């Protein structure tokens, strides 16, 4: 038997939904805990940031201010393997919507007392530190989380297949929401692994798992335009989960 | 031997197939399109044979499931999880293009080395094919001789004659299935009516691929600017790979199995439109550009298959055209490369 994996679970700017996936593993959680030693997990215990080395860090959330950047760098120094956990950690996620509006505008819409908010632009972890692996999605997928943790326990690099949501949707034999209803679906350019959850429930893909390397977002946007999708709807689709930097628009 | 089944007897026939111990798959009408579904005995009324093309390539997914467990590794022992060879599956209402696509997959998976998973499923599969009674704007099977009618490759074959179906047997397995299902014999008028139907469908097919000397033309076009042009439109989604009934590539991954502490080896469908497909160790990639990946897809069907398996790798089902979000049309690509269309 290999040694238990020393793991820390950390949170920057995010909703904690991805950490909740770990909590909600339920029966699998007990199996996972046989192999990992949770050294830091704020959601379940009040300990301070650890000072001892970790085998792996799961970091949820976007970096939105200096304190978070400093905390992330400390986590990086402590950890042999760093996993960007969820859409916010991967690309900035929903938080990054505000990156293309004047500072304070989004905060004044969302919060009643925006003067208490201390955050600037939102970025994914790889803007500040080296990221060893990604768990995509909003929230992350529980099977991918277990596979990633168990791969790390076995000391092999985690692997998330590089296929698209569109392919998984076709594997299921779903009718295409774009071709049949002209709804702008981001499935063709989005990292698969969710089992095409949204389109399988008749909802166009929002792209929460990020843009898959090698796909062509601008080709997809042209197809939407040709199908008569409004510029406003296209703007909203590309902004929600930070697809716009890839599209260059 | 040829028989006649009345149209209203199709549910009764479906129930007969199930009663013979087969798991039955047949087309069911969805909101927009038909797709193949597993039919339970109380669902036989849902079977609907009025369709041009089903959403999914049905035969491919029955023979190579999109995701399947190949083996389990537990306590250092490898255990193959082969499909149950005694199980019996029947698929009702498969069009000629898809039956021919299955024959092409047999060349891939049942030649040396044989794929035991595919072989077990193929051997337990009974094919009740259905000649086409209509065609739409995406069909081009006549270019490859893979439709709209079938001469071989089926156990039973249906032809829609309006108020009734002509049923022909193509194998002993097929003949056995209907040996105790009462049907009147077909007459020469029925056979003539079948020929008329097929002639009429052939006349409905508007799309074509000119295959004469195609391989030489494709090789000559490897550096044609069209591939870059297509890369501007293509989303790189790989939907064409998934819906193509002859695309056979797969990926394999090992996944930890929590409760046993072992590992399972999983096979999933893969596609040449993906970046990762031609990626090798240390990040090298033989097809970095999307243009190279589209070129591979088109050339594999229209060129490389010939050397690999002795025929072209397209059956003209039209799914890749119909399902492409960017509207890329493989018949038009070939026509442009041949200089037949601007």
HADDOCK unambig.tbl for C-alpha pairs under 7 A between the chains (distance, minus, plus):
assign (segid A and resid 31 and name CA) (segid B and resid 258 and name CA) 6.56 0.50 0.50
assign (segid A and resid 147 and name CA) (segid B and resid 255 and name CA) 6.50 0.50 0.50
assign (segid A and resid 147 and name CA) (segid B and resid 256 and name CA) 6.30 0.50 0.50
assign (segid A and resid 150 and name CA) (segid B and resid 256 and name CA) 6.44 0.50 0.50
assign (segid A and resid 162 and name CA) (segid B and resid 276 and name CA) 6.08 0.50 0.50
assign (segid A and resid 163 and name CA) (segid B and resid 274 and name CA) 6.75 0.50 0.50
assign (segid A and resid 164 and name CA) (segid B and resid 237 and name CA) 6.04 0.50 0.50
assign (segid A and resid 166 and name CA) (segid B and resid 237 and name CA) 6.23 0.50 0.50
assign (segid A and resid 166 and name CA) (segid B and resid 239 and name CA) 6.31 0.50 0.50
assign (segid A and resid 167 and name CA) (segid B and resid 237 and name CA) 6.88 0.50 0.50
assign (segid A and resid 167 and name CA) (segid B and resid 238 and name CA) 6.08 0.50 0.50
assign (segid A and resid 167 and name CA) (segid B and resid 239 and name CA) 5.42 0.50 0.50
assign (segid A and resid 167 and name CA) (segid B and resid 242 and name CA) 6.17 0.50 0.50
assign (segid A and resid 170 and name CA) (segid B and resid 239 and name CA) 6.62 0.50 0.50
assign (segid A and resid 170 and name CA) (segid B and resid 242 and name CA) 6.15 0.50 0.50
assign (segid A and resid 170 and name CA) (segid B and resid 243 and name CA) 6.75 0.50 0.50
assign (segid A and resid 171 and name CA) (segid B and resid 66 and name CA) 5.92 0.50 0.50
assign (segid A and resid 171 and name CA) (segid B and resid 242 and name CA) 6.57 0.50 0.50
assign (segid A and resid 173 and name CA) (segid B and resid 55 and name CA) 6.04 0.50 0.50
assign (segid A and resid 173 and name CA) (segid B and resid 56 and name CA) 5.24 0.50 0.50
assign (segid A and resid 175 and name CA) (segid B and resid 55 and name CA) 6.84 0.50 0.50
assign (segid A and resid 179 and name CA) (segid B and resid 325 and name CA) 6.86 0.50 0.50
assign (segid A and resid 188 and name CA) (segid B and resid 235 and name CA) 6.39 0.50 0.50
assign (segid A and resid 188 and name CA) (segid B and resid 237 and name CA) 4.29 0.50 0.50
assign (segid A and resid 189 and name CA) (segid B and resid 235 and name CA) 6.71 0.50 0.50
assign (segid A and resid 189 and name CA) (segid B and resid 237 and name CA) 5.89 0.50 0.50
assign (segid A and resid 213 and name CA) (segid B and resid 275 and name CA) 6.58 0.50 0.50
assign (segid A and resid 214 and name CA) (segid B and resid 236 and name CA) 6.82 0.50 0.50
assign (segid A and resid 214 and name CA) (segid B and resid 274 and name CA) 6.73 0.50 0.50
assign (segid A and resid 214 and name CA) (segid B and resid 275 and name CA) 5.04 0.50 0.50
assign (segid A and resid 214 and name CA) (segid B and resid 290 and name CA) 6.87 0.50 0.50
assign (segid A and resid 215 and name CA) (segid B and resid 235 and name CA) 5.67 0.50 0.50
assign (segid A and resid 215 and name CA) (segid B and resid 236 and name CA) 4.51 0.50 0.50
assign (segid A and resid 215 and name CA) (segid B and resid 237 and name CA) 6.46 0.50 0.50
assign (segid A and resid 216 and name CA) (segid B and resid 234 and name CA) 6.78 0.50 0.50
assign (segid A and resid 216 and name CA) (segid B and resid 235 and name CA) 4.56 0.50 0.50
assign (segid A and resid 216 and name CA) (segid B and resid 236 and name CA) 5.90 0.50 0.50
assign (segid A and resid 217 and name CA) (segid B and resid 235 and name CA) 6.41 0.50 0.50
assign (segid A and resid 219 and name CA) (segid B and resid 232 and name CA) 5.91 0.50 0.50
assign (segid A and resid 219 and name CA) (segid B and resid 233 and name CA) 4.62 0.50 0.50
assign (segid A and resid 219 and name CA) (segid B and resid 234 and name CA) 5.72 0.50 0.50
assign (segid A and resid 219 and name CA) (segid B and resid 235 and name CA) 5.14 0.50 0.50
assign (segid A and resid 220 and name CA) (segid B and resid 235 and name CA) 5.31 0.50 0.50
assign (segid A and resid 220 and name CA) (segid B and resid 326 and name CA) 6.79 0.50 0.50
assign (segid A and resid 223 and name CA) (segid B and resid 325 and name CA) 6.61 0.50 0.50
assign (segid A and resid 223 and name CA) (segid B and resid 326 and name CA) 5.28 0.50 0.50
